C-alpha cells in the first residue's frame, strides 16, 4: 500500500509539530490557489470557476499518490496557454463544447501519464534538455503577458493572426485604452510588485483580490465599463463522465502528448529541486510522479477540471512555509472548498484587470535573464538551444514550440556526437606525463610520434571524425614513424568503429607507420577479441600506457589481458 499511497509512509512518524507546519503552509498555499486558479482558468479559455475546481480535485488526488511532499499541484499558467492554443481549434473558448473538449483532453493526458508511469518510462525526462524547456518557458511567459493586455488596457481585441499582430494591435490602438480599467491594472501591479518585496511570505495576490473587489463594490465599477468576473456558482464540482463518442481523439493526441510530457517535466523538475533540500526525509520517484499526476488528471476530468501539474511558485511557498507532508496540500484544497461553498457571491465584483495583473506578474517571474547570460558565457550550445526554442515558440506558436526546441536539441546532440573532443598529446619535459599540446606549453611534440586521445564512444556517428583527424596528422607530420591511439576515454565501440580502426591500421601500414593502442578498457578490449581486430592491430601493439608504447624494449614484461570472450 505504501508503494501506491506514499502518504502512508509520511504519516508513520507524523507529529503534532508537523501538523502545525502543514496547517500553516496549507493555509498560505490555499489562499494563493484561489486567485491563481481563477486567473489561470482565464488563460485556458474557461470560466474562472473551473480554475477553482482544478485547484481541488487534482490537488487531493496527488497528495495521496504523489511521491513529493512539497509539490503543489493544480492549475499553472504555461500549461493553460498550451491548452487554449490547441483546444480552441476544436471548439470556441468559454462554450460548453469547449468545456467538453477540455475535459476529454484532460482524461487523455492523465491516461498517457499513467501509462508512462506503469511502463516505467519516467526516464524520458532525461531527454528533455533544460535549455529547451527554459526557452519554451520564456516564450510562453511573453505570449501570456501579451494576452493579458486586453484585460490590463481594456481594449477590445479584434481578430488577429499571431502573437506579433496581437501586440502590434495594442500598440496601434493605445488611444482606445479604457482609463478606469488601466488605473485598476496599474494599482494592482504596484501592490503585487511592492507587496512582494515588503511582505514576501504573505500571499499578496489575495490582498490585491480583496482590495480590487472592495473598490469595485464601493464605486460600482461595472457602471463605468470595467469588466468584472460576474456571477460564479457556489458549491462543489459535480461528477460528470467525460464525453467519449463523437470526439476526434486522433486529432487530440499530439496536443495531449505535449501536455502530458510538459506536465511531467514540470512536476518532476520542481519536485527534484525541492527534495534536494530534504534528502534524508524522502525520495522522488519519476514513475510514481507519472502515476500520481496521471491519476490526478484522470479523476479530475470527471469533475470538468483542466490539466493540472506542479506550480513552481506555490510549491516554493509550500516548502518555505514549513510543509512537512502532503497534508499541507489537503489543507490548501480545503481552503478552496470553503471559498466555493461560502464566498462565491463576493467574487462577482472582482475586476478582470486584477486577475490579468496577477497573471502578468507571475509569468514575468519565469523569465530568468541571469540564467540566459550564464549559458552564453559557459555553454554556447545550450544558449543556442534556449534561443532556438524561444524564437521557435514565438514564431511557430505555443503548440509547436516545444517540438521545435526538442528538434534543435537533437540536432545539437547529433553534432556533438559526430564531432567529439580529440587531443594530440605530448610528453611533459622530464616526466612520464602526457598532456594536450594545445593546453600545456610544457608538453613536447616529438617529430616521429603522434599521440591522439579520443574522448568519446567510438561509433558510426563519429568514426569519420577520427579517420579524418588521423589522415590530417599524417599529412602534417611526414616524419611520423609511430601513431598511438590513447583509448582510455573510449567507453564503447560498435561495428562501424571497428571498421574505422581497421581502416586506420591499413592507412598507416601503407605509409610504414606503426599503429599502437593504449589504455583500452575491458568492454572495448572484449570487442577487439570478438571481432578479430586484436590480431589485425597486433597483440604486441596493445599497451597499458603511452610510456610502454614509446619504449623500444620489446621484451619488457606486459600484463596478460583478461577477456570474457569464450
C-alpha positions as CSV (number, residue, x, y, z in Angstrom):
1,X,0.0,0.0,0.0
2,X,2.9,2.4,0.7
3,X,4.1,2.0,-2.9
4,X,0.6,3.0,-4.1
5,X,0.0,5.7,-1.5
6,X,3.3,7.3,-0.4
7,X,1.4,9.4,2.1
8,X,1.2,6.4,4.4
9,X,4.9,6.4,4.8
10,X,5.0,10.0,5.8
11,X,2.2,9.5,8.3
12,X,4.0,6.8,10.2
13,X,6.1,9.3,12.0
14,X,3.6,12.2,12.0
15,X,3.7,14.5,15.0
16,X,1.7,17.4,16.3
17,X,4.6,19.8,15.4
18,X,4.3,18.6,11.8
19,X,0.6,19.2,11.9
20,X,1.2,22.9,12.9
21,X,3.6,23.3,10.0
22,X,1.3,21.6,7.5
23,X,-1.7,23.7,8.6
24,X,0.2,27.0,8.2
25,X,1.7,26.0,4.8
26,X,-1.7,24.7,3.6
27,X,-3.4,27.9,4.6
28,X,-0.9,30.1,2.7
29,X,-1.0,28.0,-0.4
30,X,-4.8,27.7,-0.3
31,X,-5.3,31.5,-0.3
32,X,-2.8,31.6,-3.2
33,X,-4.7,29.0,-5.1
34,X,-7.9,31.0,-5.2
35,X,-6.8,34.0,-7.3
36,X,-4.3,31.9,-9.2
37,X,-6.8,29.2,-10.1
38,X,-9.3,31.8,-11.4
39,X,-6.6,33.6,-13.3
40,X,-5.2,30.5,-15.0
41,X,-8.7,29.3,-16.0
42,X,-9.0,32.6,-17.9
43,X,-5.7,31.8,-19.7
44,X,-7.1,28.3,-20.5
45,X,-10.2,29.9,-22.1
46,X,-12.5,28.7,-19.4
47,X,-14.8,30.5,-16.9
48,X,-12.8,31.3,-13.7
49,X,-14.8,28.8,-11.6
50,X,-13.1,25.9,-13.4
51,X,-9.8,27.1,-12.0
52,X,-11.1,26.5,-8.5
53,X,-12.3,23.0,-9.4
54,X,-8.8,22.3,-10.8
55,X,-7.4,23.6,-7.5
56,X,-9.3,20.9,-5.5
57,X,-9.6,17.5,-7.2
58,X,-6.1,17.1,-8.7
59,X,-4.5,18.6,-5.6
60,X,-6.3,16.0,-3.3
61,X,-5.5,13.0,-5.6
62,X,-1.8,13.9,-6.0
63,X,-1.5,14.4,-2.2
64,X,-2.5,10.8,-1.7
65,X,-0.5,9.2,-4.6
66,X,2.5,11.5,-5.4
67,X,6.0,10.9,-4.1
68,X,6.9,14.6,-3.4
69,X,5.9,16.0,0.0
70,X,6.3,19.6,-1.1
71,X,5.0,19.9,-4.7
72,X,1.7,21.9,-5.0
73,X,-0.4,20.5,-7.9
74,X,-3.1,22.5,-9.6
75,X,-3.6,24.9,-12.5
76,X,-0.5,26.5,-13.9
77,X,0.0,29.3,-16.5
78,X,2.1,27.7,-19.1
79,X,0.1,24.5,-19.5
80,X,-3.1,26.6,-19.6
81,X,-1.7,28.6,-22.6
82,X,-0.7,25.4,-24.4
83,X,-4.2,24.0,-23.7
84,X,-6.1,27.0,-25.2
85,X,-3.7,27.2,-28.2
86,X,-4.6,23.6,-29.1
87,X,-8.2,23.1,-27.7
88,X,-9.5,26.3,-29.4
89,X,-9.1,24.6,-32.7
90,X,-11.9,22.1,-31.7
91,X,-14.4,24.5,-30.1
92,X,-15.0,28.1,-29.2
93,X,-13.4,29.3,-25.9
94,X,-15.8,29.5,-23.0
95,X,-18.6,27.5,-24.6
96,X,-20.0,24.2,-23.3
97,X,-18.5,22.4,-26.3
98,X,-15.1,23.8,-25.3
99,X,-15.5,22.6,-21.7
100,X,-16.4,19.1,-23.0
101,X,-13.3,19.1,-25.2
102,X,-11.0,20.2,-22.3
103,X,-12.4,17.5,-20.0
104,X,-11.8,14.9,-22.7
105,X,-8.2,16.2,-23.3
106,X,-7.6,16.1,-19.5
107,X,-8.7,12.5,-19.4
108,X,-6.4,11.6,-22.3
109,X,-3.5,13.4,-20.8
110,X,-3.9,11.7,-17.5
111,X,-4.2,8.3,-19.2
112,X,-1.0,8.9,-21.1
113,X,0.8,9.9,-17.9
114,X,-0.5,6.9,-16.0
115,X,0.5,4.6,-18.9
116,X,4.0,6.0,-18.9
117,X,4.3,5.5,-15.2
118,X,3.1,1.9,-15.3
119,X,5.5,1.2,-18.2
120,X,8.4,2.8,-16.2
121,X,9.0,5.5,-18.7
122,X,10.0,8.1,-16.2
123,X,13.5,8.1,-17.6
124,X,12.1,10.1,-20.6
125,X,12.5,13.3,-18.5
126,X,16.3,12.9,-19.0
127,X,15.9,13.5,-22.8
128,X,14.1,16.9,-22.5
129,X,17.1,19.3,-22.2
130,X,16.9,22.1,-19.7
131,X,17.7,24.9,-22.2
132,X,14.8,23.8,-24.4
133,X,12.4,23.9,-21.5
134,X,13.7,27.3,-20.4
135,X,13.5,28.8,-23.9
136,X,9.9,27.5,-24.2
137,X,9.1,28.8,-20.7
138,X,10.5,32.3,-21.6
139,X,8.5,32.4,-24.8
140,X,5.3,31.2,-23.1
141,X,5.8,34.0,-20.5
142,X,6.0,36.6,-23.2
143,X,2.9,35.2,-25.0
144,X,0.9,35.0,-21.8
145,X,1.9,38.6,-20.9
146,X,0.8,39.9,-24.3
147,X,-2.5,38.1,-24.0
148,X,-3.2,39.9,-20.7
149,X,-3.1,43.3,-22.3
150,X,-6.7,43.2,-23.3
151,X,-7.6,42.9,-19.5
152,X,-5.0,45.5,-18.4
153,X,-5.8,48.1,-21.1
154,X,-9.5,47.5,-21.5
155,X,-9.1,47.4,-25.3
156,X,-11.5,45.1,-27.2
157,X,-9.4,42.8,-29.3
158,X,-10.4,42.1,-32.9
159,X,-9.4,39.0,-34.9
160,X,-5.6,39.0,-35.4
161,X,-3.2,36.5,-36.9
162,X,-0.5,35.5,-34.4
163,X,1.1,37.0,-31.3
164,X,3.1,39.6,-33.1
165,X,0.0,41.0,-34.8
166,X,-1.8,41.0,-31.4
167,X,0.9,43.0,-29.8
168,X,1.0,45.4,-32.7
169,X,-2.7,45.9,-32.5
170,X,-2.4,47.1,-28.9
171,X,0.4,49.5,-29.8
172,X,-1.6,51.0,-32.7
173,X,-4.8,51.3,-30.6
174,X,-3.4,52.9,-27.4
175,X,-5.8,55.8,-27.9
176,X,-8.6,53.3,-27.1
177,X,-7.4,52.5,-23.6
178,X,-10.2,52.3,-21.0
179,X,-8.8,54.6,-18.3
180,X,-10.7,53.2,-15.2
181,X,-9.5,49.7,-16.3
182,X,-5.9,50.9,-16.7
183,X,-5.9,52.5,-13.3
184,X,-7.2,49.3,-11.7
185,X,-4.5,47.3,-13.5
186,X,-1.7,49.7,-12.6
187,X,-2.7,49.8,-9.0
188,X,-2.8,46.0,-8.9
189,X,0.6,45.7,-10.5
190,X,2.0,48.2,-8.0
191,X,0.6,46.3,-5.0
192,X,1.8,43.0,-6.3
193,X,5.4,44.2,-7.0
194,X,5.9,46.3,-3.9
195,X,3.9,44.0,-1.6
196,X,6.1,41.0,-2.7
197,X,9.2,42.9,-1.5
198,X,7.7,44.2,1.7
199,X,5.7,41.1,2.9
200,X,7.3,38.3,0.9
201,X,5.7,35.5,3.0
202,X,2.2,36.8,2.7
203,X,0.1,35.9,-0.3
204,X,0.0,39.4,-1.8
205,X,-2.2,38.2,-4.7
206,X,-5.0,37.6,-2.2
207,X,-4.7,41.1,-0.8
208,X,-4.9,42.5,-4.3
209,X,-8.0,40.5,-5.0
210,X,-9.6,41.7,-1.8
211,X,-8.7,45.4,-2.4
212,X,-9.9,45.0,-6.0
213,X,-13.3,43.6,-5.1
214,X,-13.7,46.2,-2.3
215,X,-13.1,49.1,-4.7
216,X,-15.3,47.5,-7.4
217,X,-18.2,47.1,-4.9
218,X,-17.9,50.6,-3.4
219,X,-17.5,52.5,-6.6
220,X,-19.7,50.2,-8.8
221,X,-17.0,50.0,-11.4
222,X,-19.2,47.9,-13.7
223,X,-21.3,51.1,-14.3
224,X,-18.2,52.8,-15.8
225,X,-17.3,50.0,-18.1
226,X,-14.8,48.0,-16.0
227,X,-15.1,44.3,-16.9
228,X,-15.9,42.1,-13.9
229,X,-15.8,38.3,-13.3
230,X,-19.5,38.3,-12.7
231,X,-21.7,35.5,-11.3
232,X,-20.0,32.3,-10.3
233,X,-21.9,29.3,-9.0
234,X,-21.4,28.3,-5.4
235,X,-20.9,24.6,-4.4
236,X,-18.5,21.8,-5.2
237,X,-17.9,20.5,-8.8
238,X,-20.4,17.8,-9.9
239,X,-19.4,14.4,-11.1
240,X,-19.7,14.1,-14.9
241,X,-18.4,11.4,-17.2
242,X,-16.4,13.0,-20.0
243,X,-17.8,12.7,-23.5
244,X,-16.1,9.8,-25.4
245,X,-18.2,9.3,-28.5
246,X,-18.0,11.7,-31.4
247,X,-14.8,13.4,-30.4
248,X,-11.7,13.5,-32.7
249,X,-9.4,11.5,-30.3
250,X,-6.8,11.0,-33.0
251,X,-6.5,14.8,-33.5
252,X,-6.3,15.3,-29.8
253,X,-3.3,13.0,-29.5
254,X,-0.4,15.5,-30.4
255,X,-1.7,18.1,-28.0
256,X,-2.3,15.5,-25.3
257,X,1.2,14.1,-25.6
258,X,2.8,17.6,-25.5
259,X,0.8,18.5,-22.3
260,X,1.5,15.1,-20.7
261,X,5.2,15.5,-21.2
262,X,5.3,19.1,-20.2
263,X,3.3,18.4,-17.1
264,X,5.6,15.6,-16.1
265,X,8.8,17.6,-16.7
266,X,7.4,20.4,-14.6
267,X,6.4,18.3,-11.7
268,X,9.5,16.1,-11.7
269,X,12.0,19.0,-12.0
270,X,10.2,21.1,-9.3
271,X,10.0,18.0,-7.1
272,X,13.7,17.2,-7.5
273,X,14.7,20.8,-6.7
274,X,12.7,20.8,-3.5
275,X,13.6,17.3,-2.5
276,X,17.3,18.2,-2.7
277,X,16.7,20.2,0.5
278,X,15.2,17.2,2.3
279,X,17.3,14.3,1.1
280,X,17.2,12.5,4.4
281,X,13.4,12.6,4.6
282,X,12.1,11.2,1.3
283,X,12.9,10.4,-2.4
284,X,11.3,11.5,-5.6
285,X,10.3,8.6,-7.9
286,X,9.8,9.6,-11.5
287,X,7.4,6.7,-12.3
288,X,5.3,7.3,-9.2
289,X,5.1,11.0,-10.1
290,X,3.7,10.0,-13.5
291,X,1.1,7.7,-11.9
292,X,0.2,10.3,-9.3
293,X,-0.1,13.2,-11.8
294,X,-1.9,10.9,-14.3
295,X,-4.4,9.8,-11.7
296,X,-5.0,13.4,-10.6
297,X,-5.9,14.4,-14.2
298,X,-8.0,11.3,-14.9
299,X,-10.1,11.7,-11.8
300,X,-10.2,15.5,-12.3
301,X,-11.6,15.1,-15.8
302,X,-14.8,13.5,-14.2
303,X,-15.3,16.9,-12.4
304,X,-14.6,19.0,-15.5
305,X,-11.1,20.2,-14.4
306,X,-8.4,21.2,-16.9
307,X,-4.9,19.7,-17.0
308,X,-3.0,20.2,-13.7
309,X,0.6,19.9,-12.8
310,X,3.1,21.4,-10.3
311,X,3.3,25.2,-9.8
312,X,6.8,26.4,-9.0
313,X,5.6,29.5,-7.1
314,X,3.1,27.6,-4.9
315,X,5.5,24.7,-4.4
316,X,8.3,27.0,-3.3
317,X,5.9,28.8,-0.9
318,X,4.7,25.5,0.4
319,X,8.2,24.3,1.2
320,X,9.4,27.7,2.6
321,X,6.3,27.9,4.8
322,X,7.4,24.7,6.6
323,X,5.2,22.0,5.0
324,X,6.3,18.5,6.2
325,X,3.9,16.2,4.3
326,X,1.2,16.3,1.6
327,X,-1.3,17.0,4.4
328,X,-0.5,20.7,3.6
329,X,-1.9,20.2,0.1
330,X,-5.1,18.7,1.6
331,X,-5.4,21.8,3.8
332,X,-4.9,24.0,0.8
333,X,-7.7,22.2,-1.1
334,X,-10.0,22.6,1.9
335,X,-9.4,26.4,1.8
336,X,-10.6,26.4,-1.8
337,X,-13.6,24.2,-0.9
338,X,-14.6,26.7,1.8
339,X,-14.3,29.5,-0.7
340,X,-16.5,27.6,-3.2
341,X,-19.2,27.0,-0.5
342,X,-19.4,30.4,1.1
343,X,-17.5,33.2,-0.8
344,X,-18.6,32.9,-4.4
345,X,-21.1,35.8,-4.3
346,X,-18.3,38.1,-3.3
347,X,-16.1,37.2,-6.2
348,X,-18.6,38.5,-8.8
349,X,-17.2,42.0,-8.1
350,X,-13.6,41.0,-9.0
351,X,-12.3,43.0,-12.0
352,X,-10.7,41.1,-14.8
353,X,-7.9,43.6,-14.7
354,X,-6.9,42.4,-11.2
355,X,-6.6,38.8,-12.5
356,X,-4.7,40.0,-15.6
357,X,-2.2,41.8,-13.3
358,X,-1.7,38.7,-11.2
359,X,-1.0,36.6,-14.3
360,X,1.3,39.3,-15.7
361,X,3.5,39.5,-12.6
362,X,3.5,35.7,-12.1
363,X,4.6,34.8,-15.7
364,X,7.3,37.6,-15.9
365,X,8.9,35.9,-12.9
366,X,9.5,32.9,-15.2
367,X,12.0,34.8,-17.4
368,X,15.4,34.3,-15.9
369,X,17.8,36.6,-17.8
370,X,20.6,35.9,-15.4
371,X,20.5,32.2,-16.3
372,X,20.4,33.0,-20.0
373,X,23.5,35.2,-19.6
374,X,25.2,32.4,-17.7
375,X,24.6,30.0,-20.5
376,X,26.0,32.5,-23.0
377,X,29.2,32.6,-21.0
378,X,29.5,28.9,-20.1
379,X,28.0,26.8,-22.9
380,X,27.1,28.4,-26.3
381,X,25.4,25.2,-27.5
382,X,23.0,25.3,-24.6
383,X,22.4,29.0,-25.2
384,X,21.6,28.3,-28.9
385,X,19.1,25.6,-27.9
386,X,17.4,28.1,-25.4
387,X,17.3,30.9,-28.1
388,X,16.0,28.5,-30.8
389,X,13.3,27.2,-28.5
390,X,12.4,30.7,-27.5
391,X,12.2,32.1,-31.1
392,X,10.6,28.9,-32.4
393,X,7.8,29.2,-29.8
394,X,7.2,32.8,-30.6
395,X,7.2,32.3,-34.3
396,X,5.5,28.9,-34.7
397,X,3.2,29.1,-31.8
398,X,3.0,27.6,-28.3
399,X,1.8,24.2,-29.5
400,X,4.8,23.7,-31.9
401,X,7.4,25.5,-29.9
402,X,8.4,22.6,-27.6
403,X,8.6,20.2,-30.6
404,X,10.9,22.7,-32.4
405,X,13.0,23.0,-29.4
406,X,13.4,19.3,-29.0
407,X,14.3,19.0,-32.6
408,X,17.1,21.7,-32.1
409,X,18.4,19.8,-29.1
410,X,18.6,16.6,-31.1
411,X,20.5,18.3,-33.9
412,X,22.9,19.7,-31.4
413,X,23.3,16.3,-29.8
414,X,24.0,14.7,-33.2
415,X,26.5,17.5,-34.0
416,X,28.3,17.0,-30.6
417,X,28.5,13.2,-31.0
418,X,29.7,13.4,-34.6
419,X,32.5,15.9,-33.7
420,X,33.8,14.7,-30.3
421,X,36.8,16.1,-28.5
422,X,40.2,14.8,-29.5
423,X,43.5,15.9,-28.1
424,X,47.0,15.5,-29.6
425,X,49.3,14.7,-26.7
426,X,53.0,15.4,-25.9
427,X,55.3,14.4,-23.1
428,X,55.8,17.0,-20.3
429,X,59.5,17.6,-20.2
430,X,61.4,15.4,-17.7
431,X,58.3,13.3,-16.7
432,X,56.2,10.4,-17.9
433,X,53.1,12.6,-18.1
434,X,51.4,13.3,-21.4
435,X,49.2,16.3,-21.9
436,X,47.2,18.2,-24.6
437,X,49.7,20.1,-26.8
438,X,47.1,23.0,-27.2
439,X,46.8,23.5,-23.4
440,X,50.2,22.8,-22.0
441,X,53.3,24.7,-23.2
442,X,55.5,22.3,-21.3
443,X,54.3,19.4,-23.5
444,X,56.7,18.4,-26.2
445,X,55.6,17.1,-29.7
446,X,58.1,14.5,-30.9
447,X,58.7,14.6,-34.7
448,X,58.5,10.8,-35.2
449,X,55.4,10.1,-32.9
450,X,51.8,11.3,-32.8
451,X,49.7,10.5,-29.8
452,X,45.9,11.1,-30.1
453,X,43.4,10.8,-27.3
454,X,39.8,10.2,-28.4
455,X,37.3,11.4,-25.8
456,X,34.0,9.7,-26.7
457,X,32.3,6.4,-27.5
458,X,33.6,5.3,-30.9
459,X,30.6,4.6,-33.2
460,X,29.1,5.2,-36.6
461,X,28.3,8.9,-36.0
462,X,31.9,9.9,-35.2
463,X,34.2,7.3,-36.6
464,X,34.6,9.5,-39.7
465,X,35.9,12.4,-37.5
466,X,38.6,10.1,-36.1
467,X,39.7,8.9,-39.5
468,X,39.8,12.5,-40.8
469,X,41.9,13.5,-37.8
470,X,44.4,10.7,-38.3
471,X,44.7,11.5,-42.1
472,X,45.3,15.2,-41.2
473,X,48.0,14.3,-38.7
474,X,49.8,12.0,-41.2
475,X,49.9,14.9,-43.8
476,X,51.0,17.4,-41.3
477,X,53.8,15.2,-39.9
478,X,55.7,13.4,-42.8
479,X,58.4,12.3,-40.3
480,X,55.9,10.2,-38.3
481,X,57.0,6.6,-37.6
482,X,54.6,5.7,-34.8
483,X,51.0,6.6,-34.2
484,X,49.5,5.9,-30.7
485,X,45.7,6.0,-30.1
486,X,45.1,6.7,-26.4
487,X,41.8,4.8,-25.8
488,X,41.2,5.5,-22.1
489,X,38.2,7.6,-22.9
490,X,36.6,5.2,-25.4
491,X,33.9,3.7,-23.4
492,X,32.4,1.6,-26.2
493,X,32.9,0.7,-29.8
494,X,30.4,-0.5,-32.4
495,X,30.9,-2.3,-35.7
496,X,31.5,0.9,-37.6
497,X,34.1,1.9,-35.1
498,X,35.8,-1.5,-35.5
499,X,35.9,-1.0,-39.3
500,X,37.2,2.5,-38.8
501,X,40.1,1.4,-36.7
502,X,40.9,-1.3,-39.3
503,X,40.9,1.4,-42.0
504,X,43.3,3.5,-39.9
505,X,45.6,0.5,-39.5
506,X,45.6,-0.1,-43.2
507,X,46.3,3.6,-43.9
508,X,49.2,3.7,-41.6
509,X,50.6,0.4,-42.9
510,X,50.7,1.8,-46.4
511,X,52.9,4.7,-45.1
512,X,55.1,2.5,-43.0
513,X,53.8,3.9,-39.7
514,X,53.3,1.7,-36.7
515,X,49.9,1.7,-35.1
516,X,49.5,1.2,-31.3
517,X,46.6,1.4,-28.9
518,X,47.0,2.1,-25.2
519,X,44.8,2.1,-22.0
520,X,41.9,0.1,-23.6
521,X,39.1,-0.6,-21.1
522,X,37.7,-4.1,-20.7
523,X,34.4,-3.9,-22.7
524,X,36.2,-2.3,-25.7
525,X,39.0,-4.9,-25.4
526,X,36.4,-7.7,-25.5
527,X,35.1,-6.2,-28.8
528,X,38.6,-6.3,-30.2
529,X,38.9,-10.0,-29.4
530,X,35.4,-10.9,-30.6
531,X,35.8,-9.2,-34.0
532,X,39.4,-10.3,-34.5
533,X,40.7,-6.8,-34.7
534,X,43.1,-7.6,-31.9
535,X,45.1,-9.7,-34.4
536,X,44.9,-7.0,-37.1
537,X,46.3,-4.4,-34.8
538,X,48.8,-6.9,-33.4
539,X,48.8,-8.0,-29.8
540,X,52.3,-6.7,-29.4
541,X,50.9,-3.2,-30.3
542,X,48.4,-3.2,-27.4
543,X,49.9,-1.5,-24.3
544,X,48.9,-0.5,-20.8
545,X,50.2,3.1,-21.1
546,X,51.7,5.5,-23.5
547,X,55.2,5.1,-22.0
548,X,55.1,1.4,-22.8
549,X,54.1,2.1,-26.4
550,X,57.0,4.5,-26.8
551,X,59.5,2.1,-25.3
552,X,61.8,0.1,-27.6
553,X,62.2,-2.7,-25.0
554,X,60.1,-5.3,-26.7
555,X,61.0,-7.8,-24.0
556,X,59.6,-5.6,-21.3
557,X,57.0,-7.6,-19.1
558,X,53.4,-6.9,-20.0
559,X,50.1,-7.7,-18.4
560,X,48.2,-10.7,-19.7
561,X,44.8,-9.2,-20.8
562,X,41.7,-10.9,-19.3
563,X,38.6,-11.1,-21.5
564,X,35.1,-12.6,-21.1
565,X,35.2,-13.8,-24.7
566,X,34.6,-17.5,-24.7
